[in-house]
Each structure stands twice: as C-alpha cells, then as structure tokens.
Amino acid sequence: MGMSQTGIQGQNFGPGLTKSVEFLGSVAKRPNKPAPEIGEPGPVLLVGAPGVGKGTQADNLAKLWGVPKISTGDILRANVANGTALGVQADRIMKLGGLVPDQIMTEMVADRLDLSDTATGFILDGFPRTVRQAQWLDGYLSIQRRGAHLGVISMCMDLEQIVKRVIYRRVCPLCKTVYNAQYIPPKQVGRCDKDGSELEQRSDDSLEVFQTRLDVFKQETEPLIQYYRDHSLFIEVDADKPPTLVTRDIVAGLMGLRTLMSR
C-alpha cells in the first residue's frame, strides 16, 4: 500500500543512530541467546507515534518486571469514581468541555507514584504528553525519588508500516486480544482464536482519525522526544519487529545503560 493510497501525510519515524542503539548487545539481537538480566527497571516512559505498539510493550514490560503500568486515563477515572477532591475538580471541568489542567493532572500522578507498588519502578502510559509535564516529572524524580533517572524508550517505525498496523488492526471485544489482518491474522477470518467473538475495529483506527492523532503527535510528542534526547537514559528501538523482540531490545538497552551508570 503506497502512501498515495492511504492519504496519510507525515514523515519517516524510523530510528536514528544513537549511542543507545549501538549499545544494544548481541544478546538482544540474537533470539537464540538467553534473555538478558532484567534487574529493576526504575521509572520508564515509552514514547512514539500512534500505532507503534506502546500499549503492547507497556503491558509486556509491566508483567516482566512486576511493576505497575501507570495510565493517566486510569488515574483520572479512579479519582472521579472515588470522589476525591482532585477528581471532583477534574469532573467539573470535563463536564463543561474543558481539558484537565496540568496542575490537577500532575497532583494525581504524584499521588499515584507515591504508592508502595512503584518502589522498584513503574511504566508510564500517556504521561507526560508535553514538555511542561516532562519538566514537572524531572523535578518530581529529583526531589521525591532522590534523583532517579527516567528511562525513555523512543519506539520508531516507518510511517507506512504504522499505517498498515493501524488500519488492519482488529480487537476482540471480550478478551481484548489484538490481531492484524495482514501480520497477525486470526485462524478464522474475523473471529477471535480464544473465544470466537467477532473482531472489531477500534473507532480511532480509521484513516481520518489516525491523521488527527498523527497531527497531535507531531505537535505535542515530537517536541517531547527532542526534549528527552539529551537525557542519559534515552533509547531508540526499532518497533517494526515481533513484539517479543522489541521487548528484548528494550530490556537489553535499558538495563545495559543503567548498569553503566551505576559503575
């Protein structure tokens, strides 16, 4: 499928050459070798264009490391449902059609990060979204986490491949298993392998919605990635691989750099 057929306008989101890419050891590049030591991840953030697989990797890494995946959406819903002071404020703003301001959102995030299950690390999902939020997070880690270094994983993929992933993606409404009609098709067309449910296309996986999501990415997340490039634990990984190999590359790169920093 050529880009002229999809109508998507964008750039190549493929990885550049960085010290962290060069560092990824032979263990990560050779699937037959034993998996690298996973250690304690510390704080981790996944960034990248919509459709590169951030959600899948966040789930994989959270299970692998035994740390929580912290989603701002989940935090917001929990605060609203529980009627916390912050949740009441946020709910009032959202009902009026407004966006929850950074001050409320960062207070919610701080409350969540202060819980004991984040002691050895956590995976951030959907936060920070802006440079201002990233600066707040740097300050929080410096003060509340004794200068803990955030591991930033930039997931990179050619735009045309991202488009193919998105428009062919189908999800089981019951078990939430994700398929792709081209790359990971179900055994029976349109049916989940696990429970036989009819697969669905997510509303935000249409070309029109994806273009909007891509525009938001270019406006908000690209500056965020540029902000993090100078951080000591900034890693680029090629996301155009099977998910297990992407996970392996992330673990090898991050643990390798954390080991170097501790020496």
BELVEN-V379814 format. One record per backbone hydrogen bond with DSSP energy under -1.0 kcal/mol. NH is the residue of the N-H (numbers start at 1). CO is the residue of the C=O. E is the energy in kcal/mol with one decimal. If there is no record, write none. Layout:
NH_CO_E ; NH_CO_E
This chain:
6_2_-1.3 ; 7_3_-2.0 ; 22_18_-2.1 ; 23_19_-1.6 ; 24_20_-1.3 ; 29_25_-1.1 ; 33_30_-2.2 ; 42_120_-2.2 ; 44_122_-2.2 ; 45_151_-3.0 ; 47_153_-2.8 ; 52_49_-1.5 ; 57_53_-2.2 ; 58_54_-2.7 ; 59_55_-2.1 ; 60_56_-2.5 ; 61_57_-2.9 ; 62_58_-2.1 ; 63_59_-2.1 ; 64_60_-2.5 ; 65_61_-2.8 ; 66_62_-1.3 ; 67_62_-1.4 ; 70_123_-3.4 ; 72_125_-1.5 ; 75_71_-2.4 ; 76_72_-2.6 ; 77_73_-2.4 ; 78_74_-2.5 ; 79_75_-2.3 ; 80_76_-2.2 ; 81_77_-2.9 ; 82_78_-2.4 ; 84_79_-1.8 ; 88_84_-2.8 ; 89_85_-1.8 ; 90_86_-2.7 ; 91_87_-2.8 ; 92_88_-2.1 ; 93_89_-1.9 ; 94_90_-2.7 ; 95_91_-2.3 ; 97_94_-1.7 ; 98_93_-2.5 ; 105_101_-2.2 ; 106_102_-3.3 ; 107_103_-1.4 ; 108_104_-2.0 ; 109_105_-2.4 ; 110_106_-2.6 ; 111_107_-2.2 ; 112_108_-2.0 ; 113_109_-2.8 ; 114_110_-1.3 ; 115_112_-1.5 ; 118_115_-1.6 ; 119_116_-1.6 ; 122_42_-1.2 ; 123_68_-2.5 ; 124_44_-3.0 ; 125_70_-3.0 ; 134_130_-2.1 ; 135_131_-2.4 ; 136_132_-1.9 ; 137_133_-2.3 ; 138_134_-2.4 ; 139_135_-1.9 ; 140_136_-2.5 ; 141_137_-2.8 ; 142_138_-2.1 ; 143_139_-2.1 ; 144_140_-3.0 ; 147_141_-1.6 ; 148_141_-1.0 ; 151_43_-2.8 ; 152_233_-2.4 ; 153_45_-3.3 ; 154_235_-3.5 ; 155_47_-3.0 ; 156_237_-2.6 ; 157_13_-1.1 ; 162_158_-1.8 ; 163_159_-2.4 ; 164_160_-1.9 ; 165_161_-2.1 ; 166_162_-2.4 ; 167_163_-2.7 ; 168_164_-1.3 ; 169_166_-1.2 ; 170_179_-2.2 ; 171_200_-3.1 ; 172_177_-2.3 ; 176_172_-1.3 ; 179_170_-3.3 ; 180_184_-1.7 ; 181_168_-2.3 ; 184_180_-1.1 ; 191_188_-2.5 ; 192_197_-2.6 ; 196_192_-1.6 ; 199_190_-2.5 ; 200_171_-2.7 ; 205_202_-2.0 ; 210_206_-2.7 ; 211_207_-2.2 ; 212_208_-1.4 ; 213_209_-2.5 ; 214_210_-2.7 ; 215_211_-2.2 ; 216_212_-2.2 ; 217_213_-2.3 ; 218_214_-2.4 ; 219_215_-1.8 ; 220_216_-2.9 ; 222_217_-2.3 ; 224_220_-1.0 ; 225_221_-2.6 ; 226_222_-2.2 ; 227_223_-2.2 ; 228_224_-1.8 ; 231_228_-2.0 ; 234_231_-1.1 ; 235_152_-3.0 ; 237_154_-2.4 ; 239_156_-2.9 ; 241_239_-1.4 ; 245_242_-1.1 ; 246_242_-1.8 ; 247_243_-2.5 ; 248_244_-1.9 ; 249_245_-2.3 ; 250_246_-2.3 ; 251_247_-2.6 ; 252_248_-2.6 ; 253_249_-2.6 ; 254_250_-2.7 ; 255_251_-2.6 ; 256_252_-1.8 ; 257_253_-2.1 ; 258_254_-2.4 ; 259_255_-2.1 ; 260_256_-2.1 ; 261_257_-2.2 ; 262_258_-1.4
